[in-house]
Amino acid sequence: MENKKYTYYGNQFKARVALAALKGTPLSELSEEHEVSEQEIKSWVKRLEDRAELIFLEEEEERSFPDTVDSEIRDYAALLRTTLEATPNGILVVDLDMNIIAYNNYCLKMWQVPEHVAAIGKLDKVMEYILPQLKYPEKYKEDFKSIYENPEAENRKILEFKDGRVFQRHSIPFLQSGEIKGRVTSFADITDFKQAQDKLERFSNLLNSITTNVNEGILRSTPEKGLIFVNDAFVRMFGYDSKKEVLQIKPEQFYADQKHRWELVEILKQKGKIRNEEVLFKRKDGSTFYGLENCTISKEGDQIYIDAVINDINERKITEEALRESEEKYRTILENIEDGYFETDLEGNFTFVNPAVSKILGYSESELLGMNNREYMDDENAKKVFSTFNEVFRNGVPQKGFDWMLQKSDGSKIYVEASFNLRRDAEGEPIGFRGIVRDITNRKEREEKIKDSLREKEVLLGEIHHRVKNNLAVISGLLYLQAEKTELEAGRNLLQQSQGRINSMALIHELLYENQNFSGIDPGKYIEQLINHISSNLNVRDKDIAISVQTADLQLDMNNAIPCALLINELLTNAYKYAFTGRDEGRISVTIYREEGYNHIEVKDDGVGIPDSYIRGEGEEGLGMSLVRILTQQLKGTLSIENDNGTQFRISFPAERDME
């Protein structure tokens, strides 16, 4: 029988025939009626059962059915599309050429793909929207490629998005008549599930980390079964080898007094919890230790559980006992030492004093507590104390050897020496001051007597230097008068040289008297005045002689000052008199410095030089050169002479006795 009216419709015709077969029409009748083989009809039935045909009927195609097409086919196709839209997952069907065959609206919503893009039917266009959303787009493309290289394989993957969403993808082959035509993929949004799963995993890891790594022993027990859980710390704390060994022991056996366990259980039943119970526990080896137990009782269904945390406080107990003994020693020391110990708040009010402070100030301990520093000192000392305490507060540096005057309860004045530092609380915040105070009134009185005596001696010593200077000036004057009356030039020169030496010594005594410093002199200041004396005495003002003086920041003590003064006098006098013979100008430099524990005096001129025999120490020397060598030996030093564009004398001697 020819049946051309269904030839045009193709899939609809096959679906109608298959539906008739499903309703019970014999295959032989359908084969004869529509002139197709029974085997062909069986394949159509298989396709219909797989819903592979009706799922993909377009609405336009459905509306184009002729009236003669059974309405049941349209109803069945509509039911399949409704089912597709009603599924909680996104559905996407693609053929092997990457053409989109079908999808549901939820799939577009999940992937945020516009309808008009999906309607094009090209997977590559849809992928332009999908890939930018993924956290690992390259990995997804590789995986997608693998799916189509193995179209027969089932594939499950977890897809992670940049915005935190998580999809589960399930892809299977799309079969028609046993032949793979594409892929059917479902997408399930498992973001909430994944977040809950991750949170549960983190919580589980945290709980496991806590129970594994804490030092506290953690246990759970039941009245019937005893211990059902302990952590590693519990095993170590009680000296056992394994959890298995511990779980076989009754809970009360861990207590030094087993009755204590049952007492705690009774309290738990009444109050529901116990906090910071100090318990004496027993280890496997029989030794005991103190622990702090916190426990609760709870009911889950019909089962009662006791959960407990045990903190080993044995070392703390030992430390507390040692601290108690230390505090007792500390109190004993403070109560018996002669120096006063005090503590104040930040305002300067006493918060603690030892008996020595009471003795020093003449108040009882109860009277001193809360007393402010202004109550036992005058305004001047109060300002001094405030300034010093404020500095310690600002920089945290302890103050040592600080003196101030106090007023005792009877009104008498005393001097004290104090050392103190900043007190801080457990968080490191300043809370006050603590310190040691010592009565130094007697010492102060002795110091004042010594100072008075020293002032008297200084006046006397100054007078001595003044008189020595005057006596030397008298001698110098006598030498001058004698020189004026001496007709022989050689004799006059000798008297003038002696006068110069006397003047150099007198100058030192004058400087000592003027500076009121009787232990040493500044060589720079001495040299400047000596140059003026020499140039005046030798009458060389008609010559243009430039003098440069360089001295280090040092002082020469009295033992070295006078020999050095005579040395410099001899060398300068010699340079003035002989270095510039036949010349109206010249340069002299005097340098004094300290290096590697030695003082060095250098006197250099740019004159005519001296004979080499003087350098070698040969021949007869004058009195001046002999004095230079003798004075150098007196200083325990060395003398070197060089001829290099003039003459340079260098005297080096130990600096141990000199003042810095």
C-alpha positions as CSV (number, residue, x, y, z in Angstrom):
1,M,0.0,0.0,0.0
2,E,1.5,3.3,-1.0
3,N,1.6,5.9,1.6
4,K,3.0,9.1,0.2
5,K,1.2,11.5,2.6
6,Y,3.8,10.8,5.3
7,T,6.9,10.6,3.1
8,Y,7.4,14.4,3.4
9,Y,7.3,14.4,7.2
10,G,10.0,11.8,7.8
11,N,10.5,11.8,11.6
12,Q,6.8,12.4,12.4
13,F,5.8,9.4,10.3
14,K,8.3,7.2,12.0
15,A,7.2,8.4,15.4
16,R,3.5,7.7,14.6
17,V,4.3,4.2,13.4
18,A,6.4,3.5,16.5
19,L,3.7,4.9,18.8
20,A,1.2,2.5,17.1
21,A,3.5,-0.4,17.7
22,L,3.9,0.6,21.4
23,K,0.1,0.6,21.7
24,G,-0.1,-3.0,20.6
25,T,-0.7,-2.9,16.9
26,P,1.0,-6.0,15.5
27,L,4.2,-5.3,13.6
28,S,3.0,-7.4,10.7
29,E,0.0,-5.2,10.2
30,L,2.0,-2.0,10.4
31,S,4.6,-3.5,7.9
32,E,1.9,-4.4,5.4
33,E,0.0,-1.1,5.9
34,H,3.0,1.2,5.5
35,E,5.2,-1.0,3.3
36,V,8.2,-1.1,5.6
37,S,10.0,-4.0,7.2
38,E,9.3,-5.2,10.7
39,Q,13.0,-4.7,11.6
40,E,12.8,-1.0,10.5
41,I,9.7,-0.5,12.7
42,K,11.5,-2.1,15.7
43,S,14.4,0.4,15.3
44,W,11.8,3.2,15.3
45,V,10.3,1.9,18.5
46,K,13.7,1.7,20.1
47,R,14.3,5.4,19.2
48,L,11.0,6.4,20.5
49,E,11.6,4.5,23.8
50,D,14.9,6.4,24.1
51,R,13.0,9.6,23.5
52,A,15.8,10.5,21.1
53,E,13.5,11.6,18.4
54,L,10.6,13.4,20.1
55,I,12.9,15.5,22.4
56,F,14.3,17.3,19.3
57,L,11.0,18.2,17.6
58,E,10.9,21.9,17.0
59,E,7.7,23.7,17.9
60,E,7.3,24.9,14.3
61,E,7.8,21.3,13.1
62,E,5.1,20.2,15.6
63,R,2.7,22.8,14.4
64,S,3.3,21.7,10.8
65,F,1.9,18.2,11.6
66,P,-1.2,17.5,9.3
67,D,-4.4,17.0,11.0
68,T,-4.2,13.4,10.2
69,V,-1.1,13.0,12.5
70,D,-2.2,11.5,15.7
71,S,-2.6,14.1,18.5
72,E,-1.0,11.7,20.9
73,I,2.4,12.2,19.2
74,R,2.2,16.0,19.7
75,D,1.1,15.4,23.3
76,Y,4.0,13.0,23.9
77,A,6.5,15.5,22.4
78,A,5.2,18.3,24.5
79,L,5.5,16.2,27.6
80,L,9.1,15.4,26.8
81,R,9.9,19.1,26.3
82,T,8.1,20.0,29.5
83,T,10.2,17.3,31.3
84,L,13.3,18.8,29.8
85,E,12.5,22.3,31.1
86,A,11.4,21.0,34.5
87,T,14.6,19.2,35.2
88,P,16.7,20.9,37.9
89,N,19.8,20.6,35.8
90,G,21.0,22.3,32.6
91,I,20.7,20.1,29.5
92,L,22.8,20.5,26.4
93,V,22.8,18.2,23.4
94,V,25.4,18.6,20.7
95,D,26.1,16.5,17.6
96,L,29.5,15.3,16.5
97,D,30.0,18.4,14.3
98,M,29.6,20.7,17.3
99,N,26.1,21.7,16.3
100,I,23.7,22.3,19.1
101,I,20.7,20.0,18.7
102,A,18.8,20.9,21.9
103,Y,19.0,22.6,25.3
104,N,16.7,23.8,28.1
105,N,16.3,27.3,29.3
106,Y,17.9,26.5,32.6
107,C,21.1,25.6,30.8
108,L,21.2,29.1,29.2
109,K,20.5,30.7,32.6
110,M,23.3,28.7,34.3
111,W,25.9,29.7,31.7
112,Q,24.5,33.2,31.2
113,V,24.2,32.6,27.5
114,P,21.8,34.9,25.6
115,E,18.9,33.0,23.8
116,H,19.8,34.4,20.4
117,V,23.4,33.1,20.6
118,A,22.1,29.6,21.5
119,A,19.6,29.7,18.7
120,I,22.4,30.0,16.2
121,G,23.1,26.4,17.0
122,K,26.9,26.6,17.0
123,L,28.8,25.4,20.0
124,D,31.8,27.6,19.3
125,K,29.7,30.7,19.6
126,V,28.3,29.5,23.0
127,M,31.9,28.7,24.2
128,E,32.8,32.4,23.8
129,Y,30.4,33.1,26.7
130,I,31.3,30.0,28.7
131,L,35.2,30.0,28.8
132,P,35.7,33.6,30.3
133,Q,33.6,32.5,33.3
134,L,35.7,29.5,34.2
135,K,38.7,29.6,36.6
136,Y,40.7,27.2,34.4
137,P,39.4,27.7,30.8
138,E,42.4,26.1,29.1
139,K,42.0,23.0,31.1
140,Y,38.3,22.9,30.2
141,K,39.1,23.2,26.5
142,E,41.5,20.2,26.7
143,D,39.0,18.2,28.6
144,F,36.3,19.1,26.0
145,K,38.5,18.0,23.2
146,S,39.2,14.7,25.0
147,I,35.4,14.0,25.2
148,Y,35.0,14.3,21.4
149,E,38.1,12.3,20.7
150,N,36.5,9.5,22.8
151,P,32.8,9.9,22.1
152,E,31.8,6.6,23.5
153,A,33.1,7.4,27.0
154,E,31.1,8.7,29.9
155,N,32.6,11.8,31.5
156,R,32.1,13.5,34.9
157,K,33.9,16.7,35.9
158,I,33.7,19.5,38.4
159,L,33.9,22.9,36.9
160,E,35.0,25.9,39.0
161,F,34.0,29.5,38.1
162,K,35.9,32.7,38.8
163,D,33.0,34.0,40.8
164,G,33.0,31.1,43.1
165,R,30.3,28.9,41.5
166,V,30.8,25.2,41.1
167,F,29.1,23.0,38.4
168,Q,29.1,19.2,38.1
169,R,29.1,18.1,34.5
170,H,27.9,14.7,33.4
171,S,28.3,13.9,29.7
172,I,27.2,10.7,27.9
173,P,27.0,9.5,24.3
174,F,23.8,10.4,22.3
175,L,22.8,7.2,20.5
176,Q,20.4,6.7,17.6
177,S,19.8,3.1,16.4
178,G,22.9,2.1,18.3
179,E,25.0,4.7,16.6
180,I,26.7,7.6,18.4
181,K,25.3,10.9,17.0
182,G,26.7,13.3,19.6
183,R,26.8,14.0,23.4
184,V,24.1,14.7,25.9
185,T,25.5,16.8,28.8
186,S,23.8,17.8,32.1
187,F,25.0,20.5,34.3
188,A,24.2,20.6,38.0
189,D,24.9,23.7,40.1
190,I,26.5,22.3,43.2
191,T,27.9,25.6,44.6
192,D,25.9,25.4,47.8
193,F,26.7,21.7,48.3
194,K,30.4,22.3,47.5
195,Q,30.6,25.2,49.9
196,A,29.0,23.2,52.6
197,Q,31.2,20.3,51.8
198,D,34.3,22.5,51.9
199,K,33.2,24.1,55.2
200,L,32.5,20.7,56.7
201,E,35.9,19.5,55.5
202,R,37.7,22.6,56.9
203,F,35.8,22.1,60.2
204,S,36.7,18.4,60.3
205,N,40.4,19.2,59.5
206,L,40.3,22.0,62.2
207,L,38.8,19.6,64.7
208,N,41.3,16.9,63.9
209,S,44.2,19.4,64.0
210,I,43.0,20.7,67.4
211,T,42.6,17.3,68.9
212,T,45.9,16.1,67.4
213,N,48.1,19.1,68.2
214,V,46.8,20.6,71.4
215,N,48.7,19.8,74.6
216,E,45.4,19.3,76.5
217,G,44.1,15.8,76.9
218,I,40.6,15.4,75.3
219,L,38.3,12.5,76.0
220,R,34.7,11.3,75.6
221,S,33.1,8.6,77.7
222,T,29.7,7.1,78.5
223,P,28.5,5.7,81.8
224,E,28.1,2.3,80.3
225,K,31.0,1.9,77.9
226,G,33.6,4.0,79.6
227,L,36.1,5.7,77.3
228,I,35.2,5.8,73.6
229,F,37.6,8.5,72.5
230,V,40.9,10.1,73.6
231,N,43.4,12.3,71.7
232,D,47.2,11.8,71.4
233,A,47.9,14.4,74.1
234,F,45.8,12.3,76.6
235,V,47.9,9.2,75.8
236,R,51.2,11.1,76.3
237,M,49.9,12.9,79.4
238,F,49.2,9.6,81.2
239,G,52.3,7.8,79.9
240,Y,50.6,5.1,77.8
241,D,51.7,3.7,74.5
242,S,48.6,3.9,72.3
243,K,45.0,5.0,72.2
244,K,43.9,1.3,72.0
245,E,45.6,0.6,75.4
246,V,43.9,3.7,77.0
247,L,40.4,2.9,75.7
248,Q,40.5,-0.5,77.6
249,I,40.9,1.2,81.0
250,K,38.1,2.4,83.1
251,P,37.9,6.2,83.5
252,E,38.1,6.2,87.3
253,Q,41.5,4.4,87.2
254,F,43.1,7.7,85.9
255,Y,42.3,9.4,89.2
256,A,44.7,9.2,92.1
257,D,41.5,8.9,94.3
258,Q,38.9,7.0,92.2
259,K,36.1,8.4,94.4
260,H,36.9,11.8,93.0
261,R,35.7,10.6,89.5
262,W,32.3,9.5,90.8
263,E,31.9,12.7,92.8
264,L,32.5,14.7,89.6
265,V,30.0,12.6,87.7
266,E,27.3,13.4,90.3
267,I,28.1,17.1,90.1
268,L,27.8,16.8,86.3
269,K,24.4,15.2,86.6
270,Q,23.2,18.1,88.8
271,K,24.9,21.1,87.1
272,G,25.6,19.9,83.6
273,K,29.2,21.1,83.6
274,I,32.3,21.5,85.7
275,R,34.9,24.3,85.2
276,N,38.6,24.3,86.3
277,E,38.4,21.5,88.7
278,E,41.9,20.8,90.1
279,V,42.4,17.0,90.2
280,L,45.3,14.8,91.2
281,F,45.6,12.2,88.3
282,K,47.6,9.0,88.1
283,R,49.8,7.9,85.3
284,K,50.5,4.4,84.0
285,D,53.7,4.1,86.0
286,G,51.8,5.1,89.2
287,S,53.3,8.6,89.4
288,T,50.8,11.5,89.9
289,F,50.4,15.0,88.5
290,Y,48.0,17.9,89.0
291,G,45.5,18.6,86.2
292,L,42.8,21.1,85.6
293,E,39.6,19.4,84.3
294,N,36.7,21.0,82.4
295,C,33.8,18.7,81.5
296,T,30.2,18.7,80.3
297,I,27.5,16.1,80.2
298,S,25.2,15.8,77.1
299,K,22.5,13.5,75.7
300,E,22.2,12.5,72.1
301,G,19.1,10.4,71.6
302,D,19.1,7.8,74.4
303,Q,22.9,8.0,74.9
304,I,24.6,10.1,77.6
305,Y,28.1,11.4,76.9
306,I,30.7,13.0,79.2
307,D,33.2,15.2,77.3
308,A,36.3,16.5,79.2
309,V,39.4,18.5,78.6
310,I,42.4,18.0,81.0
311,N,45.2,20.5,81.2
312,D,48.4,19.4,82.8
313,I,49.2,22.1,85.5
314,N,51.9,20.1,87.3
315,E,54.7,22.5,86.2
316,R,52.5,25.4,87.0
317,K,51.9,24.1,90.5
318,I,55.7,23.6,91.0
319,T,56.2,27.1,89.6
320,E,53.6,28.6,91.9
321,E,55.2,26.9,94.9
322,A,58.6,28.2,93.8
323,L,57.1,31.6,93.3
324,R,55.6,31.6,96.7
325,E,59.0,30.7,98.2
326,S,60.6,33.4,96.1
327,E,58.1,36.0,97.2
328,E,58.7,35.0,100.8
329,K,62.4,35.5,100.3
330,Y,61.8,38.7,98.5
331,R,59.6,40.0,101.4
332,T,62.3,38.9,103.9
333,I,65.0,40.7,102.0
334,L,62.9,43.9,101.6
335,E,62.0,43.9,105.2
336,N,65.6,43.6,106.4
337,I,67.7,45.7,103.9
338,E,68.8,49.1,105.0
339,D,68.0,50.6,101.6
340,G,64.4,51.7,101.0
341,Y,62.4,49.9,98.3
342,F,59.3,51.6,97.0
343,E,56.6,51.3,94.3
344,T,54.3,54.1,93.1
345,D,51.6,54.5,90.6
346,L,52.0,56.8,87.6
347,E,50.9,59.9,89.7
348,G,53.7,59.3,92.2
349,N,51.6,57.9,95.0
350,F,53.2,55.2,97.1
351,T,51.6,51.7,96.5
352,F,54.2,49.8,98.4
353,V,57.1,50.6,100.8
354,N,59.4,48.5,102.8
355,P,60.3,49.3,106.5
356,A,63.5,51.1,105.5
357,V,61.5,53.8,103.6
358,S,59.4,54.3,106.8
359,K,62.6,54.7,108.8
360,I,64.1,57.1,106.2
361,L,61.0,59.4,106.1
362,G,59.8,58.9,109.7
363,Y,56.3,57.9,108.7
364,S,54.6,54.5,109.3
365,E,54.0,52.2,106.3
366,S,50.2,52.8,106.5
367,E,50.8,56.6,106.5
368,L,53.0,56.4,103.4
369,L,50.7,54.2,101.3
370,G,48.8,56.6,99.0
371,M,51.1,59.6,99.9
372,N,52.2,61.7,97.0
373,N,55.8,62.8,96.6
374,R,54.8,66.5,96.9
375,E,53.9,65.8,100.5
376,Y,57.5,65.0,101.6
377,M,59.6,67.4,99.4
378,D,59.6,71.1,98.6
379,D,58.5,72.6,95.2
380,E,62.0,72.7,93.7
381,N,62.7,69.1,94.4
382,A,59.2,68.1,93.4
383,K,59.7,69.6,90.0
384,K,63.1,67.9,89.7
385,V,61.6,64.5,90.6
386,F,58.6,65.0,88.2
387,S,61.0,65.9,85.3
388,T,63.1,62.8,85.9
389,F,60.2,60.4,86.4
390,N,58.6,61.8,83.3
391,E,61.7,61.2,81.3
392,V,61.8,57.5,82.4
393,F,58.1,57.2,81.5
394,R,58.7,58.5,78.0
395,N,61.9,56.6,77.1
396,G,61.7,53.6,79.4
397,V,65.4,53.9,80.4
398,P,66.1,53.4,84.1
399,Q,67.5,56.3,86.1
400,K,70.4,55.6,88.4
401,G,72.1,57.7,91.1
402,F,69.5,60.4,91.2
403,D,69.8,62.7,94.2
404,W,67.2,64.9,95.8
405,M,66.3,66.4,99.2
406,L,63.3,65.2,101.2
407,Q,61.5,66.4,104.3
408,K,61.0,64.0,107.1
409,S,57.8,63.8,109.3
410,D,59.5,66.0,111.9
411,G,60.4,68.7,109.3
412,S,64.1,67.9,109.2
413,K,65.9,67.8,105.8
414,I,67.6,64.7,104.5
415,Y,69.4,63.9,101.2
416,V,68.6,60.6,99.4
417,E,70.1,58.8,96.3
418,A,67.6,56.9,94.2
419,S,67.6,54.5,91.3
420,F,64.2,53.6,89.7
421,N,62.6,52.2,86.6
422,L,59.2,51.9,85.0
423,R,56.7,49.3,86.1
424,R,54.6,47.6,83.4
425,D,51.6,45.2,83.5
426,A,51.3,41.8,81.8
427,E,50.5,43.5,78.5
428,G,53.5,45.8,78.7
429,E,51.6,49.0,79.6
430,P,53.1,51.4,82.1
431,I,51.5,51.3,85.5
432,G,53.9,53.1,87.8
433,F,57.5,53.1,89.1
434,R,59.7,51.1,91.4
435,G,63.0,51.9,92.9
436,I,65.7,51.8,95.6
437,V,66.3,54.9,97.8
438,R,69.3,55.4,100.2
439,D,69.8,58.0,102.9
440,I,73.0,59.9,101.9
441,T,72.7,62.8,104.3
442,N,76.0,61.9,106.1
443,R,77.8,61.4,102.8
444,K,76.5,64.8,101.5
445,E,77.8,66.5,104.6
446,R,81.2,64.8,104.2
447,E,81.3,65.8,100.5
448,E,80.5,69.4,101.4
449,K,83.4,69.4,103.9
450,I,85.7,67.9,101.3
451,K,84.6,70.5,98.7
452,D,85.2,73.4,101.2
453,S,88.6,71.9,101.9
454,L,89.4,71.6,98.2
455,R,88.3,75.1,97.5
456,E,90.7,76.3,100.3
457,K,93.5,74.3,98.7
458,E,92.8,75.6,95.3
459,V,93.0,79.1,96.6
460,L,96.2,78.3,98.3
461,L,97.6,76.6,95.2
462,G,96.6,79.5,93.0
463,E,98.4,81.8,95.4
464,I,101.5,79.6,95.2
465,H,101.5,79.6,91.4
466,H,101.0,83.3,91.4
467,R,103.9,83.9,93.8
468,V,106.1,81.4,91.8
469,K,105.2,83.4,88.6
470,N,106.1,86.7,90.4
471,N,109.3,85.3,91.7
472,L,110.3,84.0,88.3
473,A,109.4,87.5,86.9
474,V,111.7,89.0,89.4
475,I,114.5,86.7,88.4
476,S,113.7,87.4,84.7
477,G,113.9,91.1,85.5
478,L,117.2,90.7,87.3
479,L,118.6,88.8,84.3
480,Y,117.4,91.5,82.0
481,L,119.1,94.3,84.1
482,Q,122.3,92.3,84.2
483,A,122.2,91.7,80.4
484,E,121.8,95.4,79.8
485,K,124.9,96.2,81.9
486,T,127.0,93.4,80.3
487,E,129.3,94.8,77.7
488,L,130.3,91.4,76.2
489,E,127.8,90.3,73.6
490,A,128.3,86.6,74.3
491,G,127.6,87.2,78.0
492,R,124.6,89.3,77.2
493,N,123.2,86.6,74.8
494,L,123.6,83.9,77.5
495,L,121.7,86.1,80.0
496,Q,118.9,86.7,77.5
497,Q,118.7,83.0,76.8
498,S,118.3,82.2,80.5
499,Q,115.7,85.0,80.8
500,G,113.8,83.3,78.0
501,R,113.8,80.0,79.7
502,I,112.7,81.6,83.0
503,N,109.9,83.4,81.1
504,S,108.7,80.1,79.5
505,M,108.3,78.5,83.0
506,A,106.7,81.6,84.4
507,L,104.2,81.6,81.6
508,I,103.0,78.1,82.6
509,H,102.4,79.2,86.2
510,E,100.6,82.2,84.9
511,L,98.3,80.1,82.8
512,L,97.6,77.7,85.7
513,Y,96.7,80.7,87.9
514,E,94.5,82.3,85.3
515,N,92.6,79.2,84.4
516,Q,92.2,77.9,88.0
517,N,93.1,74.5,86.6
518,F,96.1,73.2,88.5
519,S,96.4,69.8,86.9
520,G,97.4,70.7,83.4
521,I,97.6,73.2,80.5
522,D,96.3,73.6,77.0
523,P,99.5,73.6,74.8
524,G,97.9,75.6,72.0
525,K,97.2,78.6,74.2
526,Y,100.6,78.3,75.8
527,I,102.4,78.3,72.4
528,E,100.6,81.4,71.2
529,Q,101.7,83.4,74.3
530,L,105.2,82.0,74.1
531,I,105.6,83.1,70.5
532,N,104.7,86.6,71.5
533,H,107.4,86.6,74.3
534,I,110.1,85.2,72.1
535,S,109.5,87.6,69.2
536,S,109.5,90.5,71.7
537,N,112.6,89.4,73.5
538,L,114.6,88.7,70.3
539,N,113.5,91.9,68.6
540,V,112.6,90.1,65.3
541,R,109.5,92.2,64.6
542,D,111.3,93.7,61.5
543,K,111.2,90.2,59.9
544,D,108.1,88.7,58.3
545,I,108.0,85.3,60.0
546,A,104.8,83.4,59.7
547,I,103.9,81.1,62.5
548,S,101.3,78.3,62.3
549,V,100.2,76.3,65.3
550,Q,98.2,73.1,65.2
551,T,97.4,71.3,68.5
552,A,95.1,68.4,69.2
553,D,92.4,68.6,71.9
554,L,94.5,67.5,74.8
555,Q,96.1,68.8,78.0
556,L,99.6,68.2,79.3
557,D,99.9,67.4,83.0
558,M,102.3,69.3,85.3
559,N,104.9,66.5,85.0
560,N,105.2,67.0,81.3
561,A,104.1,70.6,80.9
562,I,107.3,72.3,82.1
563,P,109.8,70.1,80.1
564,C,107.6,70.5,77.0
565,A,107.5,74.3,77.6
566,L,111.3,74.5,77.8
567,L,111.7,72.3,74.7
568,I,109.4,74.4,72.6
569,N,111.1,77.6,73.9
570,E,114.5,76.3,72.9
571,L,113.4,75.1,69.4
572,L,111.4,78.3,68.6
573,T,114.2,80.5,69.9
574,N,116.7,78.6,67.8
575,A,114.5,78.9,64.7
576,Y,114.0,82.6,65.2
577,K,117.7,83.3,65.8
578,Y,119.4,81.0,63.2
579,A,117.0,79.6,60.6
580,F,116.5,82.7,58.6
581,T,120.0,84.2,58.5
582,G,120.3,86.6,55.6
583,R,116.5,86.5,55.0
584,D,113.7,88.9,55.9
585,E,110.9,86.3,55.8
586,G,110.2,82.6,56.7
587,R,107.7,80.1,58.0
588,I,107.7,78.2,61.3
589,S,105.1,75.5,62.1
590,V,104.4,73.9,65.5
591,T,102.3,70.8,65.6
592,I,101.3,68.8,68.7
593,Y,99.2,65.7,68.4
594,R,98.6,62.3,70.0
595,E,98.9,59.0,68.1
596,E,99.0,55.4,69.4
597,G,99.6,56.3,73.0
598,Y,102.4,58.8,72.3
599,N,102.4,62.6,72.2
600,H,104.3,64.2,69.3
601,I,105.8,67.7,69.2
602,E,107.0,68.8,65.7
603,V,108.8,72.2,65.2
604,K,109.6,72.8,61.5
605,D,111.0,75.8,59.6
606,D,111.9,76.5,56.0
607,G,115.2,78.1,56.8
608,V,118.8,77.3,56.0
609,G,119.0,74.0,57.9
610,I,121.5,72.9,60.4
611,P,124.8,71.1,60.0
612,D,124.6,67.3,59.5
613,S,127.0,66.8,62.4
614,Y,124.2,68.0,64.8
615,I,121.9,65.4,63.3
616,R,124.4,62.7,63.8
617,G,125.2,64.0,67.4
618,E,128.9,64.7,66.5
619,G,130.9,67.7,67.5
620,E,130.4,70.2,70.2
621,E,126.7,71.3,70.9
622,G,125.5,74.5,72.4
623,L,123.6,74.7,75.7
624,G,120.3,74.9,73.9
625,M,120.7,71.7,71.9
626,S,122.0,70.0,75.1
627,L,118.9,71.1,76.9
628,V,116.7,69.7,74.1
629,R,118.3,66.3,74.4
630,I,118.2,66.3,78.3
631,L,114.6,67.4,78.4
632,T,113.7,64.7,75.8
633,Q,115.3,62.0,78.1
634,Q,113.4,63.5,81.1
635,L,110.2,62.9,79.1
636,K,111.4,59.3,78.3
637,G,111.0,60.2,74.7
638,T,112.9,60.2,71.4
639,L,114.3,63.0,69.3
640,S,114.6,63.0,65.5
641,I,116.0,65.8,63.3
642,E,115.6,66.1,59.6
643,N,117.0,68.5,57.0
644,D,114.5,68.8,54.2
645,N,113.9,72.4,52.9
646,G,114.6,73.6,56.4
647,T,114.9,71.8,59.7
648,Q,112.3,69.6,61.5
649,F,112.6,68.5,65.1
650,R,110.2,65.8,66.3
651,I,110.0,64.8,70.0
652,S,107.8,61.7,70.8
653,F,107.1,60.7,74.4
654,P,104.5,58.4,76.2
655,A,101.1,60.0,76.9
656,E,100.0,57.7,79.8
657,R,100.3,60.4,82.4
658,D,98.7,63.1,80.3
659,M,95.1,64.2,80.8
660,E,92.5,63.4,78.1
